[in-house]
Amino acid sequence: MGIELMGLITILVGCVILAAPATWAFTIMVVSTVFGAAAAIGLPALGGPTVLVPSLFLVFFAIRVLMAAGEGPLLVSMQPGRAGFWLLLLTAFGLLSALYFPRLFEGMTDTMTVERVSSTRSTIALTPLRFSSNNITQTVYALGGLVCFAAVFAYFRHAGKPEHLIKAILLLAAVDLGFAVIDVVTYFTGTEYLLSFVRTANYALLTASEKGGLKRISGTFPEASAFSEYTLVLFAVMASLWLDRVRTRDTGILSLALLVALLLSTSATALIGVGVVVPYLWTRAVLGTMRGSTGEGRPVFIAACVAIIPLAILTTFVVFPGLVDQLGDFLDEMLLSKAESQSGKERFMWNAMAYEAFLNTNGLGAGLGSARASSYILVLLSNLGIAGTALFGLFVFSILIGRSQPTSRDEDVTGATIRAAKTGLIGLLTAACISGTVYDLGLMFYILAGSVAALAGERVSVERPFPVTGSFNGFPGIRDGRQ
């Protein structure tokens, strides 16, 4: 086992937050998710996979929440009838499938899996189904997602406020944009090595590519597509908060900056995701205006989408006619010719083999971590079959239908936070359905889902179901009621 520099920093910060206010732990947990290519610990014994910074810090965050709130709120998050219950069943089913399905269906179908060529290099290859280290790593990620969901739920039920999520996402968006700028600057100045400390994961790093004459922004992620999928979520959250007039100046500026970053990332996933999120927000704005809502209406936003934006585009094309051909070639390269590219053909084969694995296992799936695809729907079907896909659908549906109850004067902020988190989830799931390759959706998915589950609906008692020994009472700030 090898510990990277970012791993040492994470452990140090994690030890500090155990004695710091729980709010600090939550904020750092949210911000840590931006380090999508930063390895904390290497595991050569398992074939060379790495533990990322967010996953390592999750351990400290969960411990800090347990110290502050006890085990009661964590268990409440997974009670029958709650969204967390479906996630618990999904994770348990995934664990069992990873242990037994690859052995049960061994050799009966072929799947696309990651093959470790060496401790520093891996490749995706078509191999007969068998149990592998991928089943272990994806199971660990699934368990981490469940822990993250429960810990975030417990945090908000114990002492968290909607403003805490808003402030954390604002900081996260600024950090993400900051690294995006650094990525572009270091690329054109030949100083990319300055970002090497956040690009240590055992992934194929495609951080120096161009498309259409533009540098494909990757930031702290292994490639531009991963950056765009992550930034799309932040854009969706920021734009939703701006639509609800929450910290309008900050959310407005960051929304615009994130949108520019998405467009400059030259990612097809980003363009399609924006094409889903913006119409969704526009529809929300129209419905808000029809209801006479002062928060969600934003008549200027509606007018800009309907009239000003098309007029500005038309005027630009008239003044600069050469841009039409350039833009056409650019979009053709990104979207229309994507399926004919080598990457597009490979992704199509991944999906074909994933669907074949689903059929060859009689709809049960090959087991969590056994197959890769280029669409999250096919990832679920090929790995977890019909049952796992249904459980995931029930979990997402339970989160998206959650609504806040008008129980206090803070309802406007609470409702806006819930809507923003849901919009972020819609953006994340859109990107995943387009290009998701593995079961793990990242900890940001579970942070947003846990926040919605905790903030939506009636507040219930979170008393401990059984007494605690008090072994944590030696730490400062860990008794109930203290941060």
C-alpha positions as CSV (number, residue, x, y, z in Angstrom):
1,M,0.0,0.0,0.0
2,G,1.4,3.4,-1.0
3,I,0.2,6.8,0.3
4,E,0.3,9.8,-2.1
5,L,0.9,13.4,-1.1
6,M,-2.9,14.1,-1.4
7,G,-3.5,11.1,0.8
8,L,-1.3,12.5,3.6
9,I,-3.0,15.8,3.4
10,T,-6.4,14.1,3.5
11,I,-5.5,12.1,6.6
12,L,-4.1,15.2,8.3
13,V,-7.2,17.3,7.5
14,G,-9.4,14.4,8.5
15,C,-7.8,14.1,11.9
16,V,-8.3,17.8,12.5
17,I,-12.0,17.9,11.6
18,L,-12.6,15.1,14.2
19,A,-12.2,17.9,16.8
20,A,-13.7,20.7,14.7
21,P,-17.3,21.8,14.1
22,A,-19.3,19.3,12.1
23,T,-20.1,22.0,9.6
24,W,-16.4,22.2,8.6
25,A,-16.4,18.4,8.0
26,F,-19.5,18.7,5.7
27,T,-18.0,21.6,3.7
28,I,-14.7,19.8,3.2
29,M,-16.5,16.6,2.3
30,V,-18.4,18.5,-0.5
31,V,-15.2,20.3,-1.8
32,S,-13.2,17.1,-1.8
33,T,-15.4,15.6,-4.5
34,V,-13.7,17.9,-7.0
35,F,-10.5,15.8,-6.9
36,G,-11.7,13.2,-9.3
37,A,-8.2,12.2,-10.4
38,A,-6.3,12.5,-7.1
39,A,-5.3,9.2,-5.6
40,A,-4.9,9.1,-1.8
41,I,-3.8,5.5,-1.4
42,G,-2.6,2.9,-3.9
43,L,-3.5,-0.8,-3.5
44,P,-1.1,-2.9,-5.5
45,A,-2.3,-6.0,-3.8
46,L,-5.6,-5.7,-5.6
47,G,-4.0,-5.2,-9.0
48,G,-3.2,-1.5,-8.7
49,P,-6.5,0.4,-8.0
50,T,-6.4,3.6,-6.1
51,V,-8.5,5.1,-3.3
52,L,-9.4,8.6,-4.3
53,V,-9.3,11.6,-2.0
54,P,-13.1,11.9,-1.6
55,S,-13.5,8.2,-0.6
56,L,-10.7,8.5,2.0
57,F,-12.2,11.7,3.5
58,L,-15.6,10.1,3.6
59,V,-14.3,7.9,6.5
60,F,-13.5,10.9,8.6
61,F,-16.7,12.7,7.7
62,A,-18.8,9.6,8.7
63,I,-17.0,9.3,12.0
64,R,-17.4,13.0,12.7
65,V,-21.2,12.8,12.1
66,L,-21.4,9.7,14.2
67,M,-19.6,11.5,17.0
68,A,-21.9,14.5,16.8
69,A,-25.3,12.9,16.2
70,G,-25.0,9.3,17.2
71,E,-26.1,6.3,15.2
72,G,-29.9,7.2,15.4
73,P,-30.1,9.6,12.4
74,L,-28.0,7.2,10.2
75,L,-30.4,4.4,10.9
76,V,-33.4,6.6,10.4
77,S,-32.2,7.4,6.9
78,M,-32.6,3.7,5.9
79,Q,-36.0,3.0,7.6
80,P,-38.6,1.3,5.4
81,G,-40.6,3.8,3.5
82,R,-37.7,6.2,3.1
83,A,-35.5,6.6,0.0
84,G,-32.5,5.3,1.9
85,F,-34.3,2.0,2.4
86,W,-34.3,1.4,-1.4
87,L,-30.6,2.3,-1.5
88,L,-29.9,-0.1,1.3
89,L,-31.6,-2.9,-0.6
90,L,-29.8,-1.9,-3.8
91,T,-26.4,-2.0,-2.1
92,A,-27.1,-5.3,-0.4
93,F,-28.3,-6.8,-3.7
94,G,-25.2,-5.4,-5.4
95,L,-22.9,-6.9,-2.7
96,L,-24.5,-10.3,-3.2
97,S,-24.4,-10.1,-7.0
98,A,-20.7,-9.2,-6.9
99,L,-19.9,-12.2,-4.8
100,Y,-22.0,-14.9,-6.5
101,F,-23.1,-13.9,-10.0
102,P,-19.6,-13.8,-11.6
103,R,-19.1,-17.4,-10.3
104,L,-22.7,-18.5,-11.2
105,F,-22.5,-17.3,-14.8
106,E,-18.7,-17.8,-15.2
107,G,-17.7,-18.2,-18.8
108,M,-21.4,-18.0,-20.0
109,T,-21.0,-14.5,-21.5
110,D,-18.3,-11.9,-22.4
111,T,-18.1,-8.5,-20.8
112,M,-16.0,-5.4,-21.2
113,T,-13.8,-5.0,-18.0
114,V,-10.7,-3.2,-16.9
115,E,-7.6,-5.4,-17.2
116,R,-4.6,-4.2,-15.2
117,V,-1.6,-4.5,-17.5
118,S,0.8,-3.2,-14.8
119,S,0.6,-1.2,-11.6
120,T,0.6,2.0,-13.6
121,R,-1.4,1.0,-16.7
122,S,-4.7,-0.6,-17.4
123,T,-6.8,-1.3,-20.5
124,I,-10.4,-2.1,-21.2
125,A,-10.8,-5.6,-22.9
126,L,-13.5,-8.1,-23.8
127,T,-13.1,-11.1,-21.6
128,P,-15.2,-14.1,-20.5
129,L,-17.1,-13.4,-17.3
130,R,-15.3,-14.2,-14.2
131,F,-14.8,-12.8,-10.7
132,S,-12.2,-10.0,-10.6
133,S,-10.9,-7.1,-8.6
134,N,-13.5,-4.9,-10.4
135,N,-16.2,-6.6,-8.4
136,I,-14.4,-5.7,-5.2
137,T,-13.7,-2.1,-6.1
138,Q,-17.3,-1.4,-7.3
139,T,-18.7,-3.0,-4.2
140,V,-16.6,-0.8,-2.0
141,Y,-17.7,2.3,-4.0
142,A,-21.4,1.2,-3.5
143,L,-20.9,0.8,0.2
144,G,-19.2,4.2,0.3
145,G,-22.2,5.7,-1.5
146,L,-24.6,4.2,1.1
147,V,-22.4,5.6,4.0
148,C,-22.2,9.0,2.3
149,F,-26.0,9.2,1.9
150,A,-26.7,8.2,5.5
151,A,-24.0,10.5,6.9
152,V,-25.3,13.5,4.9
153,F,-28.9,12.7,6.0
154,A,-27.8,12.5,9.6
155,Y,-25.8,15.7,9.4
156,F,-28.8,17.7,8.2
157,R,-31.2,16.0,10.6
158,H,-28.9,16.8,13.5
159,A,-27.6,20.3,13.0
160,G,-27.3,21.0,9.2
161,K,-29.1,23.8,7.5
162,P,-29.9,24.4,3.9
163,E,-27.5,27.3,3.9
164,H,-24.7,24.9,4.6
165,L,-25.2,23.1,1.4
166,I,-25.5,26.4,-0.5
167,K,-22.3,27.8,0.9
168,A,-20.4,24.5,0.3
169,I,-21.6,24.3,-3.4
170,L,-20.7,27.9,-4.0
171,L,-17.2,27.2,-2.7
172,L,-17.0,24.0,-4.7
173,A,-18.0,25.8,-7.9
174,A,-15.3,28.4,-7.4
175,V,-12.7,25.7,-6.8
176,D,-13.7,23.8,-9.9
177,L,-13.5,26.9,-12.0
178,G,-10.2,27.9,-10.5
179,F,-8.6,24.5,-11.4
180,A,-10.2,24.8,-14.9
181,V,-8.4,28.1,-15.5
182,I,-5.2,26.7,-14.1
183,D,-5.6,23.7,-16.5
184,V,-5.8,26.0,-19.5
185,V,-3.0,28.3,-18.4
186,T,-0.6,25.5,-17.6
187,Y,-1.4,23.7,-20.9
188,F,-0.5,26.8,-23.1
189,T,2.5,27.7,-20.9
190,G,4.0,24.2,-20.9
191,T,3.7,23.9,-17.1
192,E,1.2,21.1,-16.8
193,Y,3.4,19.4,-14.2
194,L,2.1,22.0,-11.7
195,L,-1.1,20.0,-11.6
196,S,0.6,16.6,-11.3
197,F,-0.2,16.4,-7.6
198,V,-4.0,16.2,-8.3
199,R,-3.6,13.7,-11.3
200,T,-2.2,10.6,-9.6
201,A,-5.0,8.1,-9.9
202,N,-4.4,4.9,-11.9
203,Y,-6.5,6.1,-14.8
204,A,-5.7,6.8,-18.4
205,L,-5.2,10.6,-18.2
206,L,-6.3,12.5,-21.3
207,T,-5.5,16.0,-20.0
208,A,-3.6,17.4,-23.0
209,S,-6.1,17.0,-25.9
210,E,-7.6,19.6,-28.2
211,K,-10.8,19.7,-30.4
212,G,-11.7,22.3,-32.9
213,G,-8.6,24.3,-31.9
214,L,-9.8,24.5,-28.3
215,K,-8.0,22.9,-25.3
216,R,-10.4,20.3,-23.8
217,I,-10.7,21.4,-20.2
218,S,-10.1,18.6,-17.7
219,G,-9.3,20.5,-14.5
220,T,-8.8,18.0,-11.7
221,F,-10.3,15.1,-13.6
222,P,-8.7,12.5,-15.8
223,E,-10.4,13.7,-19.0
224,A,-12.7,16.4,-20.4
225,S,-15.8,14.3,-20.3
226,A,-15.4,13.6,-16.6
227,F,-14.9,17.3,-16.0
228,S,-17.9,18.3,-18.0
229,E,-20.2,15.8,-16.3
230,Y,-19.1,17.1,-12.9
231,T,-19.4,20.8,-13.9
232,L,-22.8,20.1,-15.4
233,V,-24.1,19.2,-11.9
234,L,-22.6,22.4,-10.4
235,F,-24.1,24.5,-13.2
236,A,-27.5,22.9,-12.7
237,V,-27.4,23.6,-8.9
238,M,-26.2,27.2,-9.3
239,A,-28.7,28.0,-12.1
240,S,-31.5,26.6,-10.0
241,L,-30.5,28.7,-7.0
242,W,-30.2,31.8,-9.2
243,L,-33.7,31.1,-10.6
244,D,-35.0,31.0,-7.0
245,R,-33.2,34.3,-6.2
246,V,-30.9,32.7,-3.6
247,R,-27.7,34.9,-3.3
248,T,-28.5,36.1,-6.8
249,R,-25.2,37.9,-7.5
250,D,-23.0,34.9,-6.5
251,T,-25.1,32.2,-8.1
252,G,-25.6,34.3,-11.3
253,I,-21.9,34.9,-11.9
254,L,-21.0,31.3,-11.1
255,S,-23.8,29.9,-13.3
256,L,-22.5,31.9,-16.3
257,A,-18.9,31.0,-15.6
258,L,-19.8,27.3,-15.3
259,L,-21.8,27.5,-18.5
260,V,-18.8,29.0,-20.4
261,A,-16.5,26.2,-18.9
262,L,-19.0,23.6,-20.1
263,L,-19.0,25.0,-23.6
264,L,-15.2,25.3,-23.7
265,S,-14.8,21.7,-22.5
266,T,-15.9,20.7,-26.0
267,S,-17.7,17.7,-24.6
268,A,-20.8,16.2,-26.3
269,T,-22.1,15.1,-23.0
270,A,-21.9,18.7,-21.7
271,L,-23.8,20.1,-24.7
272,I,-26.5,17.5,-24.4
273,G,-26.7,18.0,-20.6
274,V,-27.1,21.7,-21.0
275,G,-29.7,21.0,-23.6
276,V,-31.7,19.2,-20.9
277,V,-31.0,21.3,-17.9
278,V,-31.8,24.7,-19.5
279,P,-35.2,23.7,-20.9
280,Y,-36.0,22.1,-17.6
281,L,-35.2,25.4,-15.7
282,W,-37.1,27.4,-18.4
283,T,-40.2,25.2,-17.9
284,R,-39.9,25.7,-14.1
285,A,-39.6,29.5,-14.7
286,V,-42.7,29.5,-16.9
287,L,-44.7,27.5,-14.4
288,G,-43.5,29.8,-11.6
289,T,-44.6,32.9,-13.5
290,M,-48.0,31.4,-14.2
291,R,-48.4,30.7,-10.4
292,G,-47.3,34.2,-9.6
293,S,-44.3,33.0,-7.7
294,T,-41.8,35.7,-7.0
295,G,-39.0,33.2,-6.4
296,E,-39.2,31.0,-9.4
297,G,-40.7,33.3,-12.1
298,R,-37.7,35.1,-13.5
299,P,-39.6,36.8,-16.4
300,V,-36.2,38.1,-17.7
301,F,-34.9,34.6,-17.9
302,I,-37.9,33.5,-19.9
303,A,-37.7,36.4,-22.3
304,A,-33.9,35.8,-22.8
305,C,-34.5,32.2,-23.7
306,V,-37.4,33.0,-26.0
307,A,-36.2,36.1,-27.8
308,I,-32.9,37.6,-26.8
309,I,-30.7,34.5,-27.1
310,P,-32.0,33.5,-30.6
311,L,-31.7,37.2,-31.7
312,A,-28.1,37.4,-30.5
313,I,-27.2,34.2,-32.3
314,L,-28.8,35.3,-35.5
315,T,-27.1,38.7,-35.3
316,T,-23.7,37.1,-34.8
317,F,-24.1,34.8,-37.8
318,V,-25.1,37.8,-40.0
319,V,-22.1,39.9,-38.9
320,F,-19.7,37.0,-39.0
321,P,-20.9,34.6,-41.7
322,G,-17.7,32.5,-41.6
323,L,-18.7,31.4,-38.1
324,V,-21.6,29.3,-39.5
325,D,-19.3,27.0,-41.4
326,Q,-16.8,26.8,-38.5
327,L,-19.5,26.1,-36.0
328,G,-21.0,23.5,-38.3
329,D,-17.7,21.7,-38.6
330,F,-17.2,21.9,-34.8
331,L,-20.6,20.5,-34.0
332,D,-20.3,17.8,-36.6
333,E,-17.0,16.7,-35.1
334,M,-18.5,16.7,-31.5
335,L,-21.9,15.3,-32.1
336,L,-22.9,14.2,-35.6
337,S,-19.7,12.3,-36.5
338,K,-19.2,11.0,-33.0
339,A,-20.7,7.6,-33.8
340,E,-18.3,7.2,-36.8
341,S,-15.2,7.9,-34.7
342,Q,-13.0,5.2,-33.2
343,S,-14.2,6.2,-29.7
344,G,-17.8,6.1,-30.9
345,K,-17.4,2.6,-32.3
346,E,-15.8,1.4,-29.1
347,R,-18.6,2.8,-27.0
348,F,-21.2,1.2,-29.3
349,M,-19.4,-2.2,-28.8
350,W,-19.4,-1.7,-25.0
351,N,-23.2,-1.2,-25.1
352,A,-23.7,-4.1,-27.4
353,M,-21.7,-6.4,-25.1
354,A,-23.5,-5.1,-22.0
355,Y,-26.9,-5.8,-23.5
356,E,-25.7,-9.3,-24.5
357,A,-24.5,-9.9,-21.0
358,F,-27.9,-8.9,-19.7
359,L,-29.6,-11.4,-22.0
360,N,-27.2,-14.2,-21.4
361,T,-27.7,-14.0,-17.6
362,N,-31.5,-14.2,-18.0
363,G,-32.0,-10.7,-16.8
364,L,-30.2,-11.2,-13.5
365,G,-27.0,-9.3,-14.4
366,A,-23.4,-10.4,-14.4
367,G,-22.8,-9.0,-10.9
368,L,-21.8,-5.5,-9.7
369,G,-18.5,-4.5,-11.3
370,S,-18.5,-7.2,-13.9
371,A,-19.4,-5.2,-17.0
372,R,-18.8,-1.7,-18.4
373,A,-21.0,0.1,-20.9
374,S,-21.4,3.6,-22.3
375,S,-24.8,4.3,-20.8
376,Y,-25.8,4.0,-17.2
377,I,-29.0,2.2,-18.0
378,L,-27.1,-0.5,-19.7
379,V,-24.6,-0.5,-16.8
380,L,-27.4,-1.2,-14.4
381,L,-29.0,-3.9,-16.6
382,S,-25.7,-5.7,-17.4
383,N,-24.5,-5.6,-13.8
384,L,-27.6,-5.8,-11.6
385,G,-30.3,-7.0,-14.0
386,I,-33.9,-6.1,-13.8
387,A,-34.1,-6.3,-10.0
388,G,-31.2,-3.9,-9.4
389,T,-32.4,-1.5,-12.1
390,A,-35.8,-1.4,-10.4
391,L,-34.4,-0.8,-7.0
392,F,-32.3,2.1,-8.4
393,G,-35.3,3.5,-10.1
394,L,-37.3,3.4,-6.8
395,F,-34.5,5.1,-5.0
396,V,-34.2,8.0,-7.5
397,F,-38.0,8.3,-7.7
398,S,-38.3,8.5,-3.9
399,I,-35.7,11.3,-3.9
400,L,-37.2,13.3,-6.8
401,I,-40.7,13.3,-5.4
402,G,-39.6,14.6,-2.0
403,R,-41.1,17.9,-1.1
404,S,-40.5,20.4,1.7
405,Q,-43.3,21.2,4.2
406,P,-44.1,24.8,5.1
407,T,-43.1,24.4,8.8
408,S,-41.0,27.5,9.3
409,R,-40.0,30.9,7.9
410,D,-37.0,29.3,6.3
411,E,-39.2,27.4,3.9
412,D,-38.2,29.5,0.9
413,V,-34.5,28.7,1.4
414,T,-35.3,25.1,2.2
415,G,-37.5,24.7,-0.9
416,A,-34.9,26.4,-3.1
417,T,-32.2,24.2,-1.8
418,I,-34.2,21.0,-2.4
419,R,-35.1,22.2,-6.0
420,A,-31.4,23.0,-6.7
421,A,-30.2,19.6,-5.4
422,K,-32.9,17.8,-7.5
423,T,-31.8,19.8,-10.6
424,G,-28.2,18.8,-9.9
425,L,-29.4,15.1,-9.7
426,I,-31.3,15.5,-13.0
427,G,-28.1,16.9,-14.7
428,L,-26.0,14.1,-13.2
429,L,-28.4,11.4,-14.3
430,T,-28.6,12.9,-17.8
431,A,-24.9,12.8,-18.2
432,A,-24.7,9.3,-16.8
433,C,-27.4,8.0,-19.2
434,I,-25.4,9.4,-22.1
435,S,-21.9,8.2,-21.2
436,G,-21.9,6.5,-17.7
437,T,-19.5,3.5,-17.8
438,V,-19.6,2.1,-14.2
439,Y,-22.1,1.7,-11.4
440,D,-20.4,4.4,-9.2
441,L,-21.9,7.8,-9.8
442,G,-19.5,9.6,-7.5
443,L,-20.1,10.9,-4.0
444,M,-21.7,14.2,-5.2
445,F,-24.7,12.1,-6.3
446,Y,-25.1,10.8,-2.7
447,I,-24.5,14.2,-1.1
448,L,-27.3,15.7,-3.2
449,A,-29.6,12.8,-2.6
450,G,-28.9,12.7,1.1
451,S,-29.6,16.4,1.4
452,V,-32.9,16.1,-0.4
453,A,-34.0,13.2,1.7
454,A,-33.2,15.0,4.9
455,L,-34.6,18.4,4.0
456,A,-37.7,17.2,2.3
457,G,-40.8,16.0,4.1
458,E,-41.8,16.3,7.7
459,R,-39.1,16.3,10.4
460,V,-39.2,13.2,12.5
461,S,-37.7,12.2,15.8
462,V,-34.1,10.9,15.5
463,E,-33.7,9.7,19.0
464,R,-31.3,6.9,19.4
465,P,-33.0,3.5,19.2
466,F,-30.7,2.1,21.9
467,P,-28.3,3.8,24.4
468,V,-24.8,4.7,23.4
469,T,-21.9,3.8,25.6
470,G,-20.5,7.4,25.5
471,S,-17.1,6.2,24.3
472,F,-16.9,9.3,22.1
473,N,-17.5,11.8,24.9
474,G,-13.8,12.5,25.3
475,F,-13.8,14.5,22.1
476,P,-14.7,18.2,22.0
477,G,-18.0,19.2,20.5
478,I,-19.4,15.7,20.1
479,R,-22.3,15.7,22.5
480,D,-25.8,16.1,21.1
481,G,-26.7,19.8,20.5
482,R,-23.1,20.9,19.9
483,Q,-21.4,21.3,16.5
